[in-house]
Amino acid sequence: MAITFDIDRQRSLTVFRLEGEVAFEAFTEAIDRYRQAGPTRLELYDCLAFSGPAFSLEQLNQLVAATLHHGPPRPSGSRTALVVSDPLSFGASRQYQSLANLSDLPWETGVFDTIAEARRWLGLED
């Protein structure tokens, strides 16, 4: 149904929330809006309320390619945390993580099943 994001410039953190079914096109449009606003060092994708089909391998490859070649660069030491709960989304997120690593994206990507675990990995101790 929706993908939203909130940017906290003081922490250099963007929190994305995916709720219900989110079409791939809606996801990429939100990412484009985020890039236009200026990326942050830390990103947290809260996909716990996501209920749609997982993105395909082809779509995941498109995301990695678009990330490599478009938009302003993220600051040094950037990290992206993906939080998912169901096994299918977890598998797709791990595929994205592998593709990102193989493509030498200039930031780390982690996949988690709780928000608390992702926040610790991002260095957010509050």
The first five atom37 places (N, CA, C, CB, O) and aatype in JSON, in Angstrom:
{
  "aatype": [12, 0, 9, 16, 13, 3, 9, 3, 1, 5, 1, 15, 10, 16, 19, 13, 1, 10, 6, 7, 6, 19, 0, 13, 6, 0, 13, 16, 6, 0, 9, 3, 1, 18, 1, 5, 0, 7, 14, 16, 1, 10, 6, 10, 18, 3, 4, 10, 0, 13, 15, 7, 14, 0, 13, 15, 10, 6, 5, 10, 2, 5, 10, 19, 0, 0, 16, 10, 8, 8, 7, 14, 14, 1, 14, 15, 7, 15, 1, 16, 0, 10, 19, 19, 15, 3, 14, 10, 15, 13, 7, 0, 15, 1, 5, 18, 5, 15, 10, 0, 2, 10, 15, 3, 10, 14, 17, 6, 16, 7, 19, 13, 3, 16, 9, 0, 6, 0, 1, 1, 17, 10, 7, 10, 6, 3],
  "atom_mask": [
    [1, 1, 1, 1, 1],
    [1, 1, 1, 1, 1],
    [1, 1, 1, 1, 1],
    [1, 1, 1, 1, 1],
    [1, 1, 1, 1, 1],
    [1, 1, 1, 1, 1],
    [1, 1, 1, 1, 1],
    [1, 1, 1, 1, 1],
    [1, 1, 1, 1, 1],
    [1, 1, 1, 1, 1],
    [1, 1, 1, 1, 1],
    [1, 1, 1, 1, 1],
    [1, 1, 1, 1, 1],
    [1, 1, 1, 1, 1],
    [1, 1, 1, 1, 1],
    [1, 1, 1, 1, 1],
    [1, 1, 1, 1, 1],
    [1, 1, 1, 1, 1],
    [1, 1, 1, 1, 1],
    [1, 1, 1, 0, 1],
    [1, 1, 1, 1, 1],
    [1, 1, 1, 1, 1],
    [1, 1, 1, 1, 1],
    [1, 1, 1, 1, 1],
    [1, 1, 1, 1, 1],
    [1, 1, 1, 1, 1],
    [1, 1, 1, 1, 1],
    [1, 1, 1, 1, 1],
    [1, 1, 1, 1, 1],
    [1, 1, 1, 1, 1],
    [1, 1, 1, 1, 1],
    [1, 1, 1, 1, 1],
    [1, 1, 1, 1, 1],
    [1, 1, 1, 1, 1],
    [1, 1, 1, 1, 1],
    [1, 1, 1, 1, 1],
    [1, 1, 1, 1, 1],
    [1, 1, 1, 0, 1],
    [1, 1, 1, 1, 1],
    [1, 1, 1, 1, 1],
    [1, 1, 1, 1, 1],
    [1, 1, 1, 1, 1],
    [1, 1, 1, 1, 1],
    [1, 1, 1, 1, 1],
    [1, 1, 1, 1, 1],
    [1, 1, 1, 1, 1],
    [1, 1, 1, 1, 1],
    [1, 1, 1, 1, 1],
    [1, 1, 1, 1, 1],
    [1, 1, 1, 1, 1],
    [1, 1, 1, 1, 1],
    [1, 1, 1, 0, 1],
    [1, 1, 1, 1, 1],
    [1, 1, 1, 1, 1],
    [1, 1, 1, 1, 1],
    [1, 1, 1, 1, 1],
    [1, 1, 1, 1, 1],
    [1, 1, 1, 1, 1],
    [1, 1, 1, 1, 1],
    [1, 1, 1, 1, 1],
    [1, 1, 1, 1, 1],
    [1, 1, 1, 1, 1],
    [1, 1, 1, 1, 1],
    [1, 1, 1, 1, 1],
    [1, 1, 1, 1, 1],
    [1, 1, 1, 1, 1],
    [1, 1, 1, 1, 1],
    [1, 1, 1, 1, 1],
    [1, 1, 1, 1, 1],
    [1, 1, 1, 1, 1],
    [1, 1, 1, 0, 1],
    [1, 1, 1, 1, 1],
    [1, 1, 1, 1, 1],
    [1, 1, 1, 1, 1],
    [1, 1, 1, 1, 1],
    [1, 1, 1, 1, 1],
    [1, 1, 1, 0, 1],
    [1, 1, 1, 1, 1],
    [1, 1, 1, 1, 1],
    [1, 1, 1, 1, 1],
    [1, 1, 1, 1, 1],
    [1, 1, 1, 1, 1],
    [1, 1, 1, 1, 1],
    [1, 1, 1, 1, 1],
    [1, 1, 1, 1, 1],
    [1, 1, 1, 1, 1],
    [1, 1, 1, 1, 1],
    [1, 1, 1, 1, 1],
    [1, 1, 1, 1, 1],
    [1, 1, 1, 1, 1],
    [1, 1, 1, 0, 1],
    [1, 1, 1, 1, 1],
    [1, 1, 1, 1, 1],
    [1, 1, 1, 1, 1],
    [1, 1, 1, 1, 1],
    [1, 1, 1, 1, 1],
    [1, 1, 1, 1, 1],
    [1, 1, 1, 1, 1],
    [1, 1, 1, 1, 1],
    [1, 1, 1, 1, 1],
    [1, 1, 1, 1, 1],
    [1, 1, 1, 1, 1],
    [1, 1, 1, 1, 1],
    [1, 1, 1, 1, 1],
    [1, 1, 1, 1, 1],
    [1, 1, 1, 1, 1],
    [1, 1, 1, 1, 1],
    [1, 1, 1, 1, 1],
    [1, 1, 1, 1, 1],
    [1, 1, 1, 0, 1],
    [1, 1, 1, 1, 1],
    [1, 1, 1, 1, 1],
    [1, 1, 1, 1, 1],
    [1, 1, 1, 1, 1],
    [1, 1, 1, 1, 1],
    [1, 1, 1, 1, 1],
    [1, 1, 1, 1, 1],
    [1, 1, 1, 1, 1],
    [1, 1, 1, 1, 1],
    [1, 1, 1, 1, 1],
    [1, 1, 1, 1, 1],
    [1, 1, 1, 1, 1],
    [1, 1, 1, 0, 1],
    [1, 1, 1, 1, 1],
    [1, 1, 1, 1, 1],
    [1, 1, 1, 1, 1]
  ],
  "atom_positions": [
    [[0.8, -1.19, 0.0], [0.0, 0.0, 0.0], [0.84, 1.25, 0.0], [-0.91, 0.0, 1.17], [0.59, 2.19, -0.75]],
    [[1.88, 1.26, 0.87], [2.63, 2.51, 0.95], [4.08, 2.27, 1.34], [1.98, 3.44, 1.96], [4.42, 1.32, 2.04]],
    [[4.91, 3.16, 0.85], [6.29, 3.26, 1.33], [6.5, 4.72, 1.7], [7.34, 2.76, 0.25], [6.27, 5.61, 0.88]],
    [[6.93, 4.94, 2.91], [7.2, 6.3, 3.38], [8.62, 6.33, 3.93], [6.16, 6.74, 4.48], [9.21, 5.29, 4.23]],
    [[9.16, 7.54, 4.06], [10.46, 7.67, 4.71], [10.52, 8.98, 5.47], [11.6, 7.6, 3.67], [9.91, 9.98, 5.1]],
    [[11.29, 8.93, 6.55], [11.55, 10.1, 7.4], [13.06, 10.28, 7.5], [10.91, 9.94, 8.82], [13.79, 9.32, 7.75]],
    [[13.52, 11.5, 7.3], [14.94, 11.81, 7.35], [15.24, 12.59, 8.63], [15.38, 12.62, 6.1], [14.61, 13.61, 8.91]],
    [[16.19, 12.09, 9.4], [16.69, 12.76, 10.59], [18.11, 13.23, 10.26], [16.66, 11.81, 11.87], [19.07, 12.46, 10.39]],
    [[18.24, 14.48, 9.83], [19.55, 15.01, 9.41], [20.55, 15.06, 10.56], [19.39, 16.41, 8.82], [21.75, 14.87, 10.34]],
    [[20.08, 15.31, 11.77], [20.99, 15.4, 12.91], [21.73, 14.07, 13.12], [20.22, 15.78, 14.19], [22.91, 14.07, 13.47]],
    [[21.05, 12.96, 12.92], [21.66, 11.64, 13.07], [22.16, 11.07, 11.74], [20.67, 10.67, 13.69], [22.8, 10.02, 11.73]],
    [[21.89, 11.75, 10.64], [22.17, 11.26, 9.3], [21.54, 9.88, 9.11], [23.71, 11.2, 9.05], [22.19, 8.92, 8.7]],
    [[20.23, 9.82, 9.44], [19.46, 8.58, 9.43], [18.17, 8.76, 8.64], [19.16, 8.11, 10.87], [17.45, 9.74, 8.83]],
    [[17.89, 7.81, 7.76], [16.6, 7.76, 7.08], [15.93, 6.44, 7.42], [16.77, 7.92, 5.54], [16.54, 5.38, 7.29]],
    [[14.68, 6.52, 7.87], [13.9, 5.32, 8.18], [12.81, 5.2, 7.12], [13.29, 5.38, 9.62], [11.96, 6.08, 6.97]],
    [[12.84, 4.08, 6.4], [11.83, 3.75, 5.41], [10.85, 2.77, 6.04], [12.47, 3.16, 4.1], [11.26, 1.9, 6.81]],
    [[9.56, 2.91, 5.71], [8.55, 1.97, 6.2], [7.75, 1.47, 5.0], [7.62, 2.64, 7.26], [7.19, 2.25, 4.24]],
    [[7.7, 0.16, 4.87], [6.9, -0.47, 3.81], [5.72, -1.15, 4.48], [7.75, -1.49, 2.97], [5.89, -1.97, 5.38]],
    [[4.5, -0.8, 4.03], [3.29, -1.35, 4.63], [2.41, -1.93, 3.55], [2.53, -0.29, 5.43], [2.17, -1.29, 2.52]],
    [[1.93, -3.14, 3.76], [1.07, -3.81, 2.8], [1.86, -4.18, 1.56], [0.0, 0.0, 0.0], [3.07, -4.41, 1.62]],
    [[1.16, -4.24, 0.45], [1.83, -4.54, -0.82], [2.44, -3.26, -1.38], [0.84, -5.17, -1.83], [1.75, -2.24, -1.49]],
    [[3.69, -3.32, -1.73], [4.38, -2.17, -2.32], [4.92, -2.62, -3.67], [5.54, -1.64, -1.38], [5.79, -3.49, -3.75]],
    [[4.4, -2.02, -4.73], [4.86, -2.36, -6.07], [6.31, -1.9, -6.25], [3.95, -1.72, -7.16], [6.73, -0.91, -5.64]],
    [[7.04, -2.61, -7.07], [8.43, -2.27, -7.34], [8.56, -0.83, -7.84], [9.02, -3.24, -8.36], [9.49, -0.11, -7.45]],
    [[7.64, -0.41, -8.7], [7.68, 0.96, -9.24], [7.49, 2.0, -8.14], [6.59, 1.15, -10.31], [8.16, 3.03, -8.15]],
    [[6.6, 1.73, -7.19], [6.39, 2.66, -6.07], [7.65, 2.72, -5.2], [5.17, 2.23, -5.23], [8.01, 3.78, -4.7]],
    [[8.29, 1.58, -5.03], [9.53, 1.54, -4.25], [10.61, 2.38, -4.91], [10.01, 0.08, -4.08], [11.27, 3.19, -4.24]],
    [[10.81, 2.19, -6.22], [11.87, 2.94, -6.9], [11.54, 4.44, -6.95], [12.06, 2.41, -8.33], [12.46, 5.26, -6.9]],
    [[10.26, 4.8, -7.05], [9.88, 6.22, -7.01], [10.23, 6.84, -5.65], [8.37, 6.39, -7.29], [10.72, 7.97, -5.59]],
    [[9.99, 6.1, -4.58], [10.33, 6.6, -3.24], [11.83, 6.76, -3.09], [9.79, 5.65, -2.15], [12.3, 7.74, -2.5]],
    [[12.59, 5.82, -3.62], [14.05, 5.91, -3.56], [14.53, 7.13, -4.35], [14.7, 4.62, -4.11], [15.46, 7.82, -3.92]],
    [[13.92, 7.4, -5.49], [14.28, 8.59, -6.27], [14.0, 9.87, -5.49], [13.52, 8.6, -7.62], [14.81, 10.8, -5.52]],
    [[12.85, 9.94, -4.8], [12.53, 11.12, -3.98], [13.56, 11.29, -2.86], [11.11, 11.0, -3.39], [13.98, 12.4, -2.56]],
    [[13.94, 10.18, -2.25], [14.95, 10.2, -1.18], [16.28, 10.71, -1.72], [15.12, 8.79, -0.57], [16.93, 11.55, -1.08]],
    [[16.7, 10.22, -2.87], [17.97, 10.68, -3.46], [17.94, 12.16, -3.75], [18.28, 9.89, -4.74], [18.93, 12.86, -3.56]],
    [[16.8, 12.65, -4.23], [16.67, 14.08, -4.52], [16.76, 14.9, -3.23], [15.35, 14.38, -5.25], [17.26, 16.03, -3.25]],
    [[16.27, 14.35, -2.13], [16.33, 15.05, -0.84], [17.75, 15.04, -0.27], [15.36, 14.42, 0.15], [18.08, 15.87, 0.58]],
    [[18.57, 14.11, -0.73], [19.95, 13.98, -0.24], [20.07, 12.82, 0.71], [0.0, 0.0, 0.0], [19.47, 12.83, 1.79]],
    [[20.84, 11.79, 0.34], [20.94, 10.59, 1.16], [21.66, 10.82, 2.48], [21.65, 9.51, 0.39], [22.43, 11.77, 2.64]],
    [[21.39, 9.92, 3.41], [22.01, 9.97, 4.73], [23.0, 8.82, 4.87], [20.93, 9.89, 5.85], [23.03, 7.9, 4.05]],
    [[23.82, 8.89, 5.91], [24.83, 7.85, 6.15], [24.17, 6.54, 6.56], [25.82, 8.31, 7.23], [24.62, 5.46, 6.17]],
    [[23.1, 6.62, 7.35], [22.42, 5.43, 7.85], [21.03, 5.32, 7.24], [22.33, 5.46, 9.4], [20.3, 6.31, 7.12]],
    [[20.67, 4.1, 6.86], [19.33, 3.81, 6.34], [18.79, 2.59, 7.07], [19.35, 3.58, 4.79], [19.49, 1.6, 7.26]],
    [[17.52, 2.67, 7.46], [16.84, 1.54, 8.07], [15.54, 1.32, 7.3], [16.57, 1.79, 9.6], [14.68, 2.19, 7.25]],
    [[15.41, 0.15, 6.71], [14.21, -0.22, 5.98], [13.38, -1.13, 6.87], [14.55, -0.93, 4.62], [13.74, -2.29, 7.09]],
    [[12.26, -0.61, 7.38], [11.34, -1.38, 8.23], [10.31, -2.04, 7.32], [10.65, -0.46, 9.3], [9.36, -1.4, 6.87]],
    [[10.51, -3.32, 7.06], [9.62, -4.08, 6.17], [8.74, -5.05, 6.95], [10.43, -4.85, 5.12], [8.2, -5.99, 6.38]],
    [[8.61, -4.84, 8.26], [7.85, -5.77, 9.09], [6.37, -5.81, 8.73], [8.01, -5.4, 10.54], [5.72, -6.84, 8.93]],
    [[5.82, -4.72, 8.2], [4.4, -4.69, 7.81], [4.22, -4.9, 6.31], [3.77, -3.35, 8.22], [3.11, -4.77, 5.79]],
    [[5.29, -5.22, 5.61], [5.24, -5.49, 4.18], [4.59, -6.86, 3.98], [6.67, -5.44, 3.52], [4.98, -7.84, 4.62]],
    [[3.6, -6.92, 3.08], [2.9, -8.19, 2.88], [2.82, -8.6, 1.42], [1.5, -8.1, 3.45], [2.18, -9.59, 1.08]],
    [[3.46, -7.85, 0.57], [3.4, -8.16, -0.85], [4.4, -9.22, -1.24], [0.0, 0.0, 0.0], [5.15, -9.73, -0.4]],
    [[4.42, -9.55, -2.53], [5.42, -10.52, -3.0], [6.82, -9.9, -2.94], [5.1, -10.99, -4.45], [6.99, -8.7, -3.14]],
    [[7.8, -10.74, -2.66], [9.19, -10.27, -2.64], [9.6, -9.84, -4.04], [10.14, -11.38, -2.1], [9.09, -10.37, -5.03]],
    [[10.51, -8.89, -4.12], [11.0, -8.44, -5.43], [11.77, -9.58, -6.08], [11.9, -7.18, -5.29], [12.41, -10.39, -5.41]],
    [[11.7, -9.63, -7.4], [12.39, -10.68, -8.15], [13.89, -10.41, -8.19], [11.83, -10.78, -9.58], [14.35, -9.32, -7.88]],
    [[14.64, -11.44, -8.58], [16.09, -11.28, -8.71], [16.42, -10.21, -9.74], [16.75, -12.62, -9.11], [17.36, -9.43, -9.55]],
    [[15.67, -10.16, -10.82], [15.88, -9.12, -11.84], [15.64, -7.73, -11.26], [14.94, -9.35, -13.05], [16.42, -6.81, -11.53]],
    [[14.59, -7.57, -10.47], [14.31, -6.28, -9.85], [15.41, -5.92, -8.84], [12.94, -6.31, -9.15], [15.81, -4.75, -8.76]],
    [[15.89, -6.89, -8.08], [16.97, -6.62, -7.13], [18.23, -6.17, -7.86], [17.26, -7.87, -6.29], [18.92, -5.27, -7.4]],
    [[18.53, -6.8, -8.99], [19.67, -6.37, -9.81], [19.48, -4.95, -10.3], [19.86, -7.32, -11.0], [20.44, -4.17, -10.34]],
    [[18.26, -4.59, -10.69], [17.96, -3.23, -11.14], [18.21, -2.23, -10.01], [16.5, -3.12, -11.65], [18.75, -1.15, -10.25]],
    [[17.81, -2.58, -8.79], [18.04, -1.69, -7.64], [19.52, -1.46, -7.41], [17.4, -2.29, -6.37], [19.95, -0.32, -7.19]],
    [[20.3, -2.52, -7.45], [21.74, -2.38, -7.24], [22.35, -1.52, -8.33], [22.43, -3.77, -7.2], [23.15, -0.62, -8.04]],
    [[22.0, -1.77, -9.58], [22.54, -0.99, -10.7], [22.16, 0.48, -10.58], [22.05, -1.56, -12.04], [22.99, 1.36, -10.79]],
    [[20.9, 0.75, -10.24], [20.45, 2.13, -10.1], [21.18, 2.83, -8.96], [18.93, 2.19, -9.87], [21.52, 4.01, -9.05]],
    [[21.41, 2.1, -7.88], [22.1, 2.67, -6.73], [23.54, 3.02, -7.07], [22.07, 1.69, -5.57], [24.07, 4.02, -6.6]],
    [[24.16, 2.2, -7.89], [25.56, 2.44, -8.27], [25.72, 3.65, -9.17], [26.12, 1.22, -8.95], [26.73, 4.35, -9.09]],
    [[24.74, 3.91, -10.02], [24.94, 4.88, -11.1], [24.11, 6.15, -11.01], [24.67, 4.22, -12.37], [24.23, 7.02, -11.88]],
    [[23.27, 6.28, -10.02], [22.38, 7.45, -9.97], [22.4, 8.08, -8.58], [20.94, 7.06, -10.35], [22.66, 7.42, -7.58]],
    [[22.11, 9.35, -8.57], [21.95, 10.05, -7.31], [23.26, 10.44, -6.66], [0.0, 0.0, 0.0], [24.33, 9.96, -7.04]],
    [[23.17, 11.32, -5.67], [24.37, 11.77, -4.97], [24.94, 10.63, -4.13], [24.05, 12.99, -4.08], [24.19, 9.76, -3.67]],
    [[26.24, 10.63, -3.93], [26.86, 9.56, -3.13], [26.51, 9.7, -1.65], [28.38, 9.57, -3.3], [26.24, 10.8, -1.16]],
    [[26.52, 8.59, -0.97], [26.3, 8.61, 0.48], [27.64, 8.87, 1.17], [25.67, 7.27, 0.97], [28.7, 8.6, 0.61]],
    [[27.57, 9.41, 2.4], [28.8, 9.71, 3.14], [29.61, 8.45, 3.45], [28.45, 10.43, 4.44], [29.09, 7.33, 3.43]],
    [[30.87, 8.65, 3.73], [31.77, 7.57, 4.11], [31.23, 6.86, 5.35], [33.2, 8.1, 4.36], [30.67, 7.49, 6.24]],
    [[31.41, 5.53, 5.39], [30.96, 4.75, 6.54], [29.48, 4.47, 6.56], [0.0, 0.0, 0.0], [28.92, 4.14, 7.61]],
    [[28.82, 4.61, 5.42], [27.37, 4.41, 5.35], [26.99, 2.95, 5.56], [26.83, 4.9, 4.01], [27.75, 2.03, 5.25]],
    [[25.78, 2.77, 6.11], [25.24, 1.43, 6.35], [23.74, 1.44, 6.05], [25.5, 0.98, 7.82], [23.04, 2.42, 6.28]],
    [[23.28, 0.31, 5.51], [21.86, 0.11, 5.23], [21.41, -1.16, 5.95], [21.59, 0.01, 3.7], [21.99, -2.22, 5.75]],
    [[20.36, -1.04, 6.78], [19.8, -2.18, 7.5], [18.41, -2.48, 6.95], [19.75, -1.91, 9.03], [17.57, -1.58, 6.85]],
    [[18.18, -3.73, 6.6], [16.88, -4.2, 6.12], [16.28, -5.07, 7.21], [17.01, -4.97, 4.76], [16.91, -6.04, 7.65]],
    [[15.06, -4.75, 7.65], [14.4, -5.53, 8.7], [13.17, -6.19, 8.11], [14.03, -4.64, 9.93], [12.24, -5.52, 7.67]],
    [[13.18, -7.51, 8.1], [12.08, -8.3, 7.51], [11.7, -9.41, 8.48], [12.48, -8.89, 6.13], [12.5, -9.82, 9.31]],
    [[10.45, -9.88, 8.34], [10.01, -10.91, 9.28], [9.7, -12.25, 8.61], [8.8, -10.44, 10.01], [9.92, -13.3, 9.22]],
    [[9.21, -12.24, 7.38], [8.83, -13.51, 6.78], [10.0, -14.11, 6.0], [7.62, -13.33, 5.87], [10.85, -13.38, 5.49]],
    [[10.04, -15.43, 5.89], [11.18, -16.11, 5.25], [11.41, -15.7, 3.8], [10.98, -17.59, 5.32], [12.56, -15.61, 3.36]],
    [[10.33, -15.47, 3.03], [10.5, -15.1, 1.63], [11.18, -13.74, 1.49], [9.15, -15.08, 0.91], [12.11, -13.58, 0.7]],
    [[10.72, -12.77, 2.26], [11.34, -11.44, 2.23], [12.76, -11.48, 2.77], [10.5, -10.44, 3.02], [13.64, -10.76, 2.29]],
    [[12.98, -12.32, 3.79], [14.33, -12.45, 4.33], [15.28, -12.98, 3.26], [14.33, -13.38, 5.57], [16.4, -12.49, 3.11]],
    [[14.82, -13.98, 2.52], [15.63, -14.54, 1.44], [15.93, -13.52, 0.35], [0.0, 0.0, 0.0], [17.06, -13.43, -0.13]],
    [[14.91, -12.75, -0.05], [15.11, -11.71, -1.07], [16.06, -10.64, -0.57], [13.76, -11.08, -1.48], [16.89, -10.14, -1.34]],
    [[15.95, -10.28, 0.7], [16.84, -9.27, 1.28], [18.29, -9.77, 1.31], [16.38, -8.9, 2.69], [19.22, -9.0, 1.06]],
    [[18.47, -11.04, 1.62], [19.82, -11.62, 1.6], [20.37, -11.66, 0.18], [19.82, -13.03, 2.21], [21.57, -11.47, -0.03]],
    [[19.5, -11.9, -0.82], [19.94, -11.84, -2.22], [20.42, -10.43, -2.55], [18.8, -12.27, -3.17], [21.46, -10.26, -3.18]],
    [[19.64, -9.41, -2.12], [20.05, -8.02, -2.36], [21.4, -7.77, -1.7], [18.98, -7.03, -1.82], [22.29, -7.16, -2.3]],
    [[21.56, -8.23, -0.46], [22.82, -8.04, 0.26], [23.98, -8.67, -0.52], [22.73, -8.66, 1.67], [25.04, -8.05, -0.65]],
    [[23.79, -9.86, -1.03], [24.84, -10.53, -1.82], [25.15, -9.77, -3.1], [24.42, -11.96, -2.14], [26.31, -9.59, -3.45]],
    [[24.11, -9.33, -3.81], [24.3, -8.57, -5.04], [25.04, -7.26, -4.75], [22.95, -8.28, -5.71], [25.92, -6.86, -5.51]],
    [[24.67, -6.61, -3.67], [25.33, -5.35, -3.29], [26.8, -5.59, -3.0], [24.63, -4.72, -2.05], [27.65, -4.8, -3.41]],
    [[27.12, -6.67, -2.29], [28.51, -6.98, -1.99], [29.3, -7.29, -3.26], [28.59, -8.17, -1.02], [30.43, -6.85, -3.42]],
    [[28.69, -8.05, -4.17], [29.37, -8.39, -5.42], [29.58, -7.17, -6.31], [28.57, -9.44, -6.18], [30.52, -7.13, -7.11]],
    [[28.71, -6.18, -6.18], [28.79, -4.98, -7.01], [29.64, -3.89, -6.38], [27.41, -4.44, -7.27], [29.77, -2.8, -6.94]],
    [[30.2, -4.17, -5.23], [31.06, -3.21, -4.53], [30.36, -1.9, -4.23], [32.28, -2.94, -5.34], [30.94, -0.82, -4.4]],
    [[29.1, -1.98, -3.76], [28.45, -0.75, -3.3], [29.3, -0.18, -2.17], [26.98, -1.02, -2.82], [29.83, -0.93, -1.35]],
    [[29.43, 1.13, -2.12], [30.35, 1.75, -1.14], [29.76, 1.88, 0.26], [30.76, 3.11, -1.63], [30.06, 2.85, 0.96]],
    [[28.93, 0.94, 0.68], [28.42, 0.9, 2.05], [28.08, -0.54, 2.4], [27.18, 1.82, 2.22], [27.97, -1.4, 1.52]],
    [[27.92, -0.78, 3.69], [27.57, -2.1, 4.18], [26.06, -2.26, 4.2], [28.16, -2.34, 5.59], [25.32, -1.31, 4.45]],
    [[25.61, -3.48, 3.95], [24.2, -3.81, 4.02], [24.03, -4.98, 4.96], [23.62, -4.13, 2.61], [24.74, -5.98, 4.86]],
    [[23.08, -4.87, 5.88], [22.79, -5.95, 6.82], [21.31, -6.29, 6.79], [0.0, 0.0, 0.0], [20.47, -5.42, 6.54]],
    [[20.99, -7.55, 7.05], [19.6, -8.02, 7.06], [19.3, -8.55, 8.46], [19.36, -9.13, 5.97], [20.07, -9.34, 9.01]],
    [[18.18, -8.11, 9.03], [17.83, -8.43, 10.41], [16.36, -8.79, 10.53], [18.17, -7.25, 11.34], [15.56, -8.48, 9.64]],
    [[16.0, -9.45, 11.64], [14.59, -9.76, 11.84], [13.95, -8.94, 12.96], [14.43, -11.22, 12.15], [12.76, -9.12, 13.25]],
    [[14.72, -8.04, 13.59], [14.14, -7.11, 14.57], [14.71, -5.71, 14.37], [14.41, -7.6, 16.01], [15.84, -5.52, 13.92]],
    [[13.89, -4.74, 14.7], [14.32, -3.33, 14.63], [15.46, -3.09, 15.62], [13.13, -2.37, 14.93], [16.42, -2.4, 15.3]],
    [[15.36, -3.66, 16.82], [16.39, -3.44, 17.84], [17.75, -3.93, 17.35], [16.01, -4.16, 19.14], [18.76, -3.25, 17.54]],
    [[17.78, -5.1, 16.74], [19.03, -5.65, 16.22], [19.61, -4.75, 15.13], [18.8, -7.08, 15.68], [20.82, -4.5, 15.1]],
    [[18.76, -4.26, 14.24], [19.21, -3.38, 13.16], [19.73, -2.06, 13.72], [18.06, -3.11, 12.17], [20.76, -1.56, 13.27]],
    [[19.05, -1.5, 14.71], [19.49, -0.23, 15.3], [20.84, -0.38, 15.99], [18.44, 0.28, 16.3], [21.68, 0.51, 15.9]],
    [[21.05, -1.5, 16.67], [22.36, -1.73, 17.3], [23.45, -1.78, 16.23], [22.36, -3.05, 18.12], [24.51, -1.17, 16.4]],
    [[23.2, -2.51, 15.14], [24.18, -2.64, 14.06], [24.48, -1.28, 13.42], [23.68, -3.63, 13.0], [25.61, -1.02, 13.01]],
    [[23.46, -0.41, 13.35], [23.64, 0.93, 12.8], [24.34, 1.86, 13.79], [22.3, 1.51, 12.41], [24.76, 2.96, 13.41]],
    [[24.48, 1.44, 15.04], [25.12, 2.28, 16.05], [24.17, 3.24, 16.72], [0.0, 0.0, 0.0], [24.59, 4.25, 17.28]],
    [[22.87, 2.94, 16.67], [21.85, 3.78, 17.29], [21.47, 3.14, 18.62], [20.59, 3.95, 16.36], [20.71, 2.17, 18.65]],
    [[21.99, 3.66, 19.67], [21.82, 3.03, 20.99], [20.69, 3.62, 21.81], [23.09, 3.15, 21.78], [20.58, 3.34, 23.0]],
    [[19.84, 4.42, 21.21], [18.77, 5.04, 22.02], [17.58, 4.22, 21.98], [18.43, 6.42, 21.56], [16.57, 4.56, 22.6]]
  ]
}
